[in-house]
Amino acid sequence: MAKVTMNDNFPVSGGRLWQTIGAFDALPDWQLALESDAPEDGVDEVTRFDDLDTSGVSEADISMLIEDSFQFGFENLIDLFDR
């Protein structure tokens, strides 16, 4: 299983950062590579991704994809806070 650890410095307090990223469906708000699939009726469904077929893809490539995705999100967060 690929494991990725990342960190960055953000120009806001931890409380302000958590206010932005901490909600259940907040990931698409700052990670622009994702779209929200929250239904309009307000009922959310949790989707599991632990059964994705990654055969033929190296663990290093999966880790790189995750790192690149979150680095893009971190950069967007910094841009959001600088506005």
Helices and strands as residue ranges (DSSP letters): H 14-21, H 27-30, H 59-82
